[in-house]
Amino acid sequence: MARTRPEDIAPLWRRACEAAIAFRHDVRDRAAAPQDDYAASLRGFSAPLPETGSDPEAVLGDLVRLADPGLMTPTGPRFFGWVIGGSHPAGVAADWLTSAWGQNAGNHEASPAASAAETVAAGWLLELLDLPREASLGFVTGATMANFTALAAARSGVLRDVGWDVEADGLFGAPPVTVLIGAEAHATAYAALQLLGLGRDRVVRLAVDEQGRIVTESALEALSGVDGPAIAVLQAGQLNTGAFDDFATLVPAAHEAGAWVHVDGAFGLWARASRRTRSLTDGVDAADSWAVDGHKWLQTPYDCGYVVVRDRESHQRAMTIAASYLPTSEAGDRDPSHFVPELSRRARGFATWAMIRTLGRDGIEEMVDRHCTCARVVADRLRPEPGIEVLNDVCLNQVLVRFGADRGDTEGDHVTRETIARIRHDGVCFVGGSSWRGREAMRFSVIGTETDELEVSRSAEAVLTAYRSVVSPS
């Protein structure tokens, strides 16, 4: 392949920039759901293996043409399908530079700037979320790896307390670790336990209430029977309802039982950034580790998540990769590779730094408050409609809705599925489906940076229109 000439870079990148700007410019007017499904997208992209190279500008043009019909609209103002942030333009710009700079954020020597940005952004995050300032923080891909990393540190810490070095000796012959976790915990927490050899099914599943919160009394009873190494997994922001576990009671009780407390707070931990919602998290700062996403409420581009661990030594012991060719940082300096599973990885600190600088504490608080208000607007608009039931207490940004609630479980499931399909087909907004307590439901998650009360009001009307067309077709 011929060497890329500097004069060839600008036209190629300019074309990419123009395509990106065009997409974001038009996203408000696009149908919320993709025009092409996976099968159609696959047909478009399918081709024999290229035997010879092609002009990069032509390749880029084909990529834009083939991808566009199958693109989702989480960057738009009416996307409510999952808890997915809107990739704020400032974060995207920083992320573009991150790709262009081609930095490996593995250590100080590989990229001093990437390491410095991470160190500063890590301190800002701890202050924003009001977590222990002495805690360590790693930049990972998202909540899945944040849960994995935190639970790896937890496994290391609780086994080290009973004299077992799991990093050196593995789990064969190790004292058993009791894991207590809510029955409605997010799948990524269970996945992390699976990957760590702790098992997703050999856990103590704690009973939950109608909002998916761990039932405090049942958890206290389970904790009283703990003997030996233990980890308790709590949740800030239940996936479907947005509910929070009772940290003020359960964290000290778990510590009294000798358990490490981990909190999965992928989006809910951001409630600490607002004075209006902070009380939902009372007591969470006494936990031992936390998982939270940047590509949710902080609106960084994918992939960006954070793992926070109070016990820096356990965190570092679980994650450090040492080799003779790898440089080491000065004593006392933060080494990025000591807190995440990867050596080679994206410099996520740049986009995080840029987003916190762009929004500031006030901007983040305003956005959390706006989205929580929007969720209540949607619930208040849908609740009076006959046959519609809002299933959750709207305490944060989640609205869980059942359609055909007056028609029995089977018919209600049918009406709910049909309503969701009609909403997506109409294209005004995109909503998600879920299963809650054995019944089908619509999940309306408000978290996009462009979303405001006007857009959710428009979307609520679209939901009502779709529902009415299902139950009373003309």
Secondary structure, 3 states (H helix, E strand, C coil): CCCCCHHHHHHHHHHHHHHHHHHHHHCCCCCCCCCCCHHHHHHHHCCCCCCCCCCHHHHHHHHHHHHHHHCCCCCCCCEECCCCCCCCHHHHHHHHHHHHHCCCCCCCCCCHHHHHHHHHHHHHHHHHCCCCCCCEEEEECCHHHHHHHHHHHHHHHHHHHCCCCHHHHCCCCCCCCEEEEECCCCHHHHHHHHHCCCCCCCCEEECECCCCCECHHHHHHHHHCCCCCEEEEEEECCCCCCCECCHHHHHHHHHHCCEEEEEECCCHHHHHHCCCCHHHHCCHHHCCEEEEECCCCCCCCCCCEEEEECCHHHHHHHHCCCCCCCCCCCCCCCCHHHCCCCCCCCCHHHHHHHHHHHHHHHHHHHHHHHHHHHHHHHHHHHCCCCCEEECCCCCCCEEEEEECCCCCHHHHHHHHHHHHHHHHHHCCCEEEEEEECCEEEEEEECCCCCCCHHHHHHHHHHHHHHHHHHHCCC
